[in-house]
Amino acid sequence: KLRGSWGTPIIEQIGDQTHLIVSHTRRISAYDPMTGKLQWTCGGLGPLAYTSPMLSQKTVMALGGYFGGSIAVDADGEGDVTETKRVWHKERESSNWLGTGVAYEGHLYICDMGGVAHCFHVATGELKWKERLPGIGSGGACWSSLTMAGDGVVYLMTQKGDAFVFRASPDGYEPIARNRMGENSNSSIVISDGKLLIRT
């Protein structure tokens, strides 16, 4: 069976410890970045992990690809924390996660591969809303990760080259703009020095 992890590890300061957090197949783990020593590990992730870990305060989330399992874990434990620190676990997702989402004010915003934006409550994993992006058919698709600017403004690029801008709100999808690049893209939008860098 196909297995693998393609997400980028993140380095975060949680309490008085620095964690290098990695999404592996079937689990998410944290290491001491100076020594490589395992700090904690939590099982329940699917066999395919495309998204990078996402942090909201001290809760780390990892979503499985190709409808595999997703988890959230409190990142202040030691050893195997599957039974003690796992906040929620979805054994099988209804969506296929490829790009990484963003956390803002206790909610996670992410878009699935088919071009449907979602908002989840971090503490419970509850779906608050989902919305198919305008102009995207049932076949999708969206491979990029979300990017957040100040004040909860989110940017997202689709494979057709449409750059969507919306406001992070748990009350529903709040569109701000849609800009067509005129070229296809598999890339994520990057913010640098007040400018948006977009690769088609």
N, C-alpha and C positions, 0 to 999 in steps of 0.2 A: 504494500500500500504506500501511496505517496505521503511522505512526511517532510516537514521542514519548517524553518523559521527565517523570515526575511526582514523583520522589523529592526529598527535601530535602537540599541540600548540607550537609556537615559541615565544621567547622573543627577541625583537630587539630595539635598540636605533635609533630613527629616529628624527633628529633635536635635540631639547632639551627635548624630551619626550621618556620614555620607554614604549613600547607597548607589551602586552601579546596578541598575535594574534591567533584566533581560527577559524577553518572552522566548521561551524554549518550546519545543513540541511537548504538549501535555502538561506544561507547568510554567509558572513565572517565578524567577529567582532573583535575589539581591546578593551582591558581593561587595566586599571591601575593595574599592578601586585601587588602593595602595598595595594590597597583599594578595588579592584574588580569593581570599577566604570567604566561604559561603556564610551569609548572614541569616537568610531565611529562604524557604521555598514553599510554594503553594500549588497543589495539583488541581486539575479540572479544566485546563485549556485544551482545545482540540489539537489534532495531529498536524494541522497546518496553521501557522501563525504569521500573518502578513503585517498586521498593525504593530506599531511600536507601543510600548507601555505608555499609559496616560495617567497623570497624577492630578488628584484633586485634594488639596490639603495633605492628609496622610494616607488617603485611599488610592491604591494603584489598580487600574483596570487594564485587562488584556482581552481582546475579542478574537475569537477563532475565525479562520477563513473556511470557505466552502461549507458553511452551516455547522461548523464544529462548536465545541463548548467555549463559553466565555466566563470570566471570573473577575471579581473584585476582592482585594485583600487589604487589610490594615497593615501598613509597612513598618510596624514597630515591634515585631515579634522576633523570635530566634528559632532556628532549626526548621523542622517541618511544621508549618502553621496551618495546614489544610483544614484541620478540625477546630482550630482555636481562633484563627484570625481571618478566615475567609468570610467576607461580608455577604456576598451572594454568588450563586453559581447557576448558569444556564447550560444544561447538558447539550442541548442542540438549538442553534440559533435559527430563526426564520429568515434571516438575511445573510448575505455573503459579504464579509468585511475584508476589504483590501487596503484602502487608505486609512491613515490614522486620524482620529478626531481630536477635538479640543475640549477641555473642561473649563467651565466658567460658572461661578457662583452656585456650586453644588449640582451642576447638571453637565452631562456629556453630550456634545454635538458631533455627529458623524454621518457620513454618507456611504451607503452601500454600493456595491459594484454596479447595481442596476440603475443608479442615479436617484435613489430615494433618500432624502435627508431625514435623520432621526434625532430625537432628543430623549435622553434617559435621565432619571433621577439617580445620582451617584450613590446615595445611601441605600437604596432599595433595588436598583436595577429596573425599576418600573418605567415602561415606555410612556412618555408624556405626549408625544405626537410624532407623526411621520408624514412626509410630503414629497411626492414625486416632483422633481425639478421641472419647470415648464419647458416644453419642447423636447423632452427626453421620452422616447417611446418605451415600450415594455422591454425591449432588448438592452437598454442602457446606452452608454456605460460610463462609469466614472472610476478612474484608477488613482486619482490624486488624493493627497491628504488635505485636511482643512488647515487654514492659516488664520490666526486671530490678530487683529489690531487692537488699539485701545478702545475702551468703552464697549466691548462685546461685539465688535464688527467682525464678521467671519467672511473669508474669501474661499471660493472653491472653483476649480477648473474641471470641465468635463472633457471627454475624449473628442468631442466635436469642436472643442475650442471655445466654448462658452464660459465666461468668467462670471460666476454668480456672487453677489454680495448680499448677505442677510444679517439681521440682528439676532444675537443669541438671546432667546427668550423661551422660557418653559411654557408660555401660554399659547404658542403656535408659531408657524413659519412666518417671519416678517421680512419680506423681500425689500431690498434697498435698490439694487441695480442688476442689470444683466448686460454684459458687454461681449460682443462676438469678435473673436480674434481673426476669424477667416481662415484658420489653419487648425489641424488636429493637434492634440496634446495629450501626453500621458504624465505630465509634470505637475508638481505642486507649486503654488505661488509663494514666493519668498519676499519678505519685507526686509529692506536694508536702508538705513539712513532716510527714512520717510518715503522711500520709493518702493513700488512693486516690481519685482523682477519676474517676468513671465516667459517661459520657454515653450515654443510650439515645435 
